[in-house]
Amino acid sequence: MRVTIAEDAVILRDGLVELLTGRGHEVVAAVGDGDALVQAVAADPPDVAVVDIRMPPTHTDEGLRAALRIRAEHPEVGILVFSQYVETRYASQLLADGAAGMGYLLKDRVADVSDFV
C-alpha cells in the first residue's frame, strides 16, 4: 500500500514511516503540516493518507481541513484521521458523503500495532 503521512510531531512521524515501511508499505511522503499534505497528495496520490488533526500553524484543525480538501479533490484516496483529539464537527463533514475509504482512530486507542498496520 502507498501511504502519505501528515504528522507534526517529528518522532511520531518518523516512527510511523519506520513502522509502515518495515511492514512492506511504501511511504511516498511524510509531511508536517496540512498545506504540505495537500501538495504531496496532488503530486503523487497515495492509496491512503494518515492525517493528524492539529498541525501548524495554529495547531487547531489544519489536518482535518486538509483531509476535507483531499476528499473533495482526490476521492480515490483513503483517509485515516489519526489523532489524540475528537473533533466531531469536521469528522461529520468528512463522513457526509459516506464512510467508504474513511477512518478516524484515536492514537491512544491503538492496543496492537499489527492491527493498526
URLINNOR-V45927 format. One record per backbone hydrogen bond with DSSP energy under -1.0 kcal/mol. NH is the residue of the N-H (numbers start at 1). CO is the residue of the C=O. E is the energy in kcal/mol with one decimal. If there is no record, write none. Layout:
((NH CO E) (NH CO E))
//
This chain:
((3 26 -3.0) (4 48 -2.1) (5 29 -2.6) (6 50 -3.0) (7 31 -2.4) (13 9 -3.0) (14 10 -2.9) (15 11 -2.2) (16 12 -2.6) (17 13 -2.1) (18 14 -2.5) (19 15 -2.6) (20 16 -2.8) (21 17 -2.8) (22 18 -2.2) (24 21 -1.6) (25 20 -2.5) (26 1 -2.6) (28 3 -2.3) (29 3 -1.0) (31 5 -3.0) (37 33 -1.7) (38 34 -2.4) (39 35 -2.2) (40 36 -2.6) (41 37 -2.6) (42 38 -2.1) (43 39 -2.2) (44 40 -2.1) (47 2 -1.9) (48 2 -1.7) (49 78 -2.6) (50 4 -2.9) (51 80 -2.9) (52 6 -2.4) (59 55 -2.0) (63 53 -2.9) (65 61 -2.4) (66 62 -2.2) (67 63 -2.4) (68 64 -2.4) (69 65 -1.9) (70 66 -2.6) (71 67 -2.8) (72 68 -1.8) (73 69 -2.7) (74 70 -3.4) (77 74 -2.3) (78 47 -2.9) (79 101 -2.9) (80 49 -3.0) (81 103 -3.0) (82 51 -2.7) (83 105 -1.9) (91 87 -2.1) (92 88 -2.3) (94 90 -2.5) (95 91 -1.8) (98 95 -2.0) (102 99 -2.3) (103 79 -1.8) (105 81 -3.3) (107 83 -2.8) (109 106 -1.9) (110 107 -1.4) (116 112 -1.6) (117 113 -2.6))
//
